[in-house]
Amino acid sequence: MATPTVVLLPVWGVGHLMSMLDAGKRLLARSGGGVSLTVLVMQAPTESYRSDVAGHIRREEASGLDIRFHHLPAVEPPTDYVGAEDFISRFVELHAAHVKAAISRLTCPVAALVIDFFCTTLLDESRELAVPSYVYFTASAAMYALFLRLPALQEEVTGEFEEMEGMVDVPGLPPVPPSALPTPLMDKKKPGYTWFVYHGRRFMEARGVIINTASELEQSVLAAIADGRCTHGVPAPTVYPIGPVVSLNPPAEQPHECVRWLDAQPPASVVLLCFGGGGFSTATQAHEIAHGLERSGHRFLWVLRGPPAAGTRQPSDANLVELLPEGFLERTKEKGMVWPTRAPQKEILAHAAVGGFVTHGGWNSILESLWFGVPMVPWPLYAEQHLNAFTLVAYMGVAVAMEVDRKRNNFVVGSELERAVKALMDGDSDEGRKAREKCTEMKGACRKAVEEGGSSYSALCRLSQEMREGAVRTNM
Ligand SMILES: O=c1ccn([C@@H]2O[C@H](COP(=O)(O)OP(=O)(O)O[C@H]3O[C@H](CO)[C@@H](O)[C@H](O)[C@H]3O)[C@@H](O)[C@H]2O)c(=O)[nH]1
């Protein structure tokens, strides 16, 4: 019989695509040749996303692994802007017929369809094809638990969350302040909210949910999900915590300029500031950051991106003259580096000179930081990052809190950044010491989890076995 294939359906954002491809490759490795991978590629809605996706595919195609990329026909994106919170879900829905056709044309048996968590509308197609379907969850188990709670919360909290009395109950987590909820939940009138509740309901139909976490990182949350405490006692699909899925690149032949600069800095002396693919600073915010960093007295590597150019959604490369206070670069040249475009974040976090990370708190960035044992200061900007900030500080204990003004576009004043950086980096700060210690512990737990016999390794073996046993033919 032909080798069964696992079909992946990722979405295009780097934090989603990269993570799912890497999880797929791990599955391939665990199956010992028992499955191949087929990746269904949706044409991303903007040129810059398309070129990111093409770059990833080129790299994977050159890897020699048993992965086939199948490009789905383009669909006309919804006409409103790409950044709208409901955009991904609506855009994905338009691909339903193409996904079904692509899977039914496969000549080998299909072991499973693994969809990104924004793609739950496609659970209908997998049911029609009788293909076992799994959700790949690129964010934390805490976020997944909240998703599962949403249909009930929708009944329990009739007004806006921000106006409710008390805290939000997410089993397994400390009580969550409403102000820490993900951005799409902050305005129930917007379609993004309706879609989140919708996905929360539909996850229940999956055969299993694969989460990029390790059971050691989010033990009580995973236990609450498994006990049905997030779903009113109704058993939720089996969860496979297989992470941290952190894709490490082979060392570059020529070290990056940022890495070369770090080579000249003392151990654990530099604070990294980096805000994911979507974070940028206005000149007003950049001035506050500059003042805060300068007054903190600590060494820094600041990845600074500017606001998107007209008609685009992605941050632009920073114009340092326009964004920074006059004389800042000259005054700080012995202690700091400002890098105006994308930087190799993982290589930087891996460097011994980095002692702290001010991050937007995307889940991949968090896992990378934990993987290298770097304590954080979360500066949430959008998506579920406010919840991540809360869990990092109040649940995992690996970060120092910073006051972010959510009502003012997540503005942070310079004196607050200065305080947080000092608390994170000063040798005599209790807060920093505790976060560092906890981070070192988590680093050990992360590495152990993915080693042979570790919790994530074992979850991946169980998943691979289950998928191979469930393979079906779609092309009869
Ligand atoms: O200059 C940069 C900026 C980012 N990165 C990398 O890009 C990835 C960013 O991923 P992530 O930290 O997850 O951020 P987003 O791309 O913003 O991720 C989206 O997807 C995540 C997973 O669902 C969510 O947790 C986030 O909130 C959501 O914004 C990481 O691997 C970073 O190392 C770089 O290498 N260099």
The ligand as a MOL file (V3000), in Angstrom:
LIG
                    3D

  0  0  0     0  0            999 V3000
M  V30 BEGIN CTAB
M  V30 COUNTS 36 38 0 0 0
M  V30 BEGIN ATOM
M  V30 1 O 12.6040 40.6530 13.6300 0
M  V30 2 C 12.0760 39.5500 13.8010 0
M  V30 3 C 10.7450 39.3860 14.2460 0
M  V30 4 C 10.2570 38.1140 14.4290 0
M  V30 5 N 11.0280 37.0280 14.1640 0
M  V30 6 C 10.4850 35.6450 14.3240 0
M  V30 7 O 9.1350 35.6160 13.9020 0
M  V30 8 C 8.3720 34.7530 14.7200 0
M  V30 9 C 7.2270 35.5560 15.3310 0
M  V30 10 O 6.3020 34.6820 15.8980 0
M  V30 11 P 5.4060 35.1110 17.1420 0
M  V30 12 O 6.2680 35.5210 18.2570 0
M  V30 13 O 4.4740 33.9940 17.4360 0
M  V30 14 O 4.6860 36.4030 16.6870 0
M  V30 15 P 3.6170 36.7120 15.5070 0
M  V30 16 O 4.2210 36.5040 14.1880 0
M  V30 17 O 3.0920 38.0420 15.8370 0
M  V30 18 O 2.5170 35.5630 15.7480 0
M  V30 19 C 1.1230 35.4800 15.5980 0
M  V30 20 O 0.8620 34.0860 15.8600 0
M  V30 21 C 1.2270 33.6230 17.1700 0
M  V30 22 C 0.9540 32.1330 17.2290 0
M  V30 23 O -0.4050 31.8590 17.0940 0
M  V30 24 C 0.4580 34.3910 18.2320 0
M  V30 25 O 0.8550 33.9680 19.5160 0
M  V30 26 C 0.7240 35.8940 18.0490 0
M  V30 27 O 0.0060 36.6520 19.0040 0
M  V30 28 C 0.3360 36.3080 16.6330 0
M  V30 29 O 0.5830 37.6850 16.4380 0
M  V30 30 C 9.3110 34.2300 15.7910 0
M  V30 31 O 9.7620 32.9550 15.3810 0
M  V30 32 C 10.4780 35.2160 15.7700 0
M  V30 33 O 11.7130 34.6150 16.1140 0
M  V30 34 C 12.3170 37.1720 13.7400 0
M  V30 35 O 13.0460 36.1870 13.5240 0
M  V30 36 N 12.7930 38.4290 13.5820 0
M  V30 END ATOM
M  V30 BEGIN BOND
M  V30 1 2 1 2
M  V30 2 1 2 3
M  V30 3 1 2 36
M  V30 4 2 3 4
M  V30 5 1 4 5
M  V30 6 1 5 6
M  V30 7 1 5 34
M  V30 8 1 6 7
M  V30 9 1 6 32
M  V30 10 1 7 8
M  V30 11 1 8 9
M  V30 12 1 8 30
M  V30 13 1 9 10
M  V30 14 1 10 11
M  V30 15 2 11 12
M  V30 16 1 11 13
M  V30 17 1 11 14
M  V30 18 1 14 15
M  V30 19 2 15 16
M  V30 20 1 15 17
M  V30 21 1 15 18
M  V30 22 1 18 19
M  V30 23 1 19 20
M  V30 24 1 19 28
M  V30 25 1 20 21
M  V30 26 1 21 22
M  V30 27 1 21 24
M  V30 28 1 22 23
M  V30 29 1 24 25
M  V30 30 1 24 26
M  V30 31 1 26 27
M  V30 32 1 26 28
M  V30 33 1 28 29
M  V30 34 1 30 31
M  V30 35 1 30 32
M  V30 36 1 32 33
M  V30 37 2 34 35
M  V30 38 1 34 36
M  V30 END BOND
M  V30 END CTAB
M  END
